[in-house]
Amino acid sequence: MRKISVLVVLIPVITAAPLLADSVCKPVNGHFEATVVPPGAGHCPSVPGTLCTAGRVWGGIQGNYQFVATGFLPSATIGGVPSVFFFTGKSTIFLKSDEELLGTDTGSIDLPDAGGLGGFASLITFTGGTGSMNGATGQIRLRGELSAGTTSGDYLGTLCTQ
């Protein structure tokens, strides 16, 4: 009985090990720039107040991207600066290889429309994609500026693929 239970435990571990070992992670860094997309235009939902952007990335990750904010929380609700908001959102990067890389954004932004200076920082956690990006993981850290309807900045992090 003991030998059978050890085998039952070891077989899934042994067969799963190659799947885990096949992940290849690489450091990535580069730059991005984008423009704000108004609600109802392009990929941006027709919901008033939605923040969307579309632009390009270059460096370790290259292609065009789209971002849609899915939620905001005023930092003032927890004692923060009135113009700073925490946000979440979804990003899709359309790679030059015709594959897509998907990610979930979390960050903070000092909104100019609320009297802020426009700085922002974000963490994008990769959640998969298409083609060789299927099952992609990793994170990139972004820092940048929002000014006059455009965003720009840089990123660095790690992209892992199967």
N, C-alpha and C positions, 0 to 999 in steps of 0.2 A: 504494500500500500504506500509506503514511504517513497519508494523508487518511482512509482507512478505519479505521485503529486509533485515530485521534483521535476520530472519530465514535463508535466503539464505547465509548470511555471517557466521552465527553461526554454521550451520550444517557442513561445511567443517572443521572448526576449531575444533569442538567437535569430529568429526570422525578421524581427524589427530592427535589429542592429544595423544591417546594411542600409536601410532607409534613412536612419539617423546619420550614419557616417557619410552619406552621399551629399550632404548639404555643404555647399562651398560659399564661404563668406568673404567679401572683399571690402576694403575701405573705399568709400566714395566721398568726393567733395567737389563743389562747383558753385555755380551761380544760378539765379533765377530772375526773371522779370515777367510782369503780367499787367493786365489792365482789369479794372473792375467791370464786371458784366452786370447790367441792370436786370432786376427781376423780370422774367418773361422773355428775355432775349437769350438766344443760343441755348446753352445747357442749364441756364439758371431758372429754377421754378418760378411760377407767377405768384409769388407770395411777397407782399410788400415787406420791406425791411430785410430781405434775404441778402447776405453778402456772398457774392460769387466772383471768382477771378478766372482768367484764362491767359496762358502765356507759354513761355518756354523755359527749359532747364538745359544747362550745358555743363560739361565737366565729366565726372564719373558716371552720371546718369544723363542721357541726352534725349531730348524729344520735346513734345508739347504737353501741357497739362491743363487740367480743369479742376477747380476747387469749388465746393458748395458748403457753406457753413450750415450746420444742423442745429446749433444751439449756442446761446450766449448767456452769461451770468455776470451781472455787474459786480466788480470787485468791491464796490462800496458796501454791498450787502454783508461782507465779512470784514469791514474796516479798511478797505483799500481805497485807492485813488478813484474819484468819481468818473474820470474819463477812461479808465482801464476796464476792459471786459475780458473774461475768460471765455474761450470758445472751443467748440468741437466741430468737426467737419469731415468730409470725404474728398479725397484727391484721386484723380485718375491721371496717370502719366502715359501718354501715347508715345512709346519708344520709337526711335528711328528704325528698329528692327521689325516694325509693324506689330509688336506685342504690346500689351497693356500691363502696367504695374499699378496695383491698387493700394491705398493707404488710408488710415484714420488719423486725422489731425487733432491735436490738443494743444492749446496755447493761450497766449494773452496778447492783447492789442490795445494800444493807447489811441482810441478813435479820434481823429481830427474833428469829425462832426459833433463830438461830445466835448470839444475843447482841448483834446489831447494833442500830442506831438507826432503821432503816427508810427512810433516804434512798435515792433512786434517780435515775438519769439514763439516758435512752434516746434512740436515734436511729431513727426509723421512715423507711425508704426505700420510697416508693410503687412498687408493681409492677403497677398496672393496676386493673381493676375492671369494672363493668358500665355500660351506657348511655354517658353522656358521660364517664365515668371510665375507659372502655376505653382502655388505653394511657397512663393517668396516670403521671406521674413526679414527682420532687421529694422533699423530705425535711422532716420536722419534728423538732425537738429537744424532748424532754420532760424536766421535772424535777419531782420530787414526793416524797411520803411514803407509806409503807406502814405502817399502824397499825391494830390491832384489826380486821383483816379488811377494811379499806377502803384504797383508794388515792385520792390527789387531788393536783392540781398544775396546771401550765400548760404550754403548748407554743407554739413559734413556728417558722416556716420558710416553705417555698415549695411550692405545689401547681401542677403543670403539666398541662394537658389539651390534647387535640388540637382 
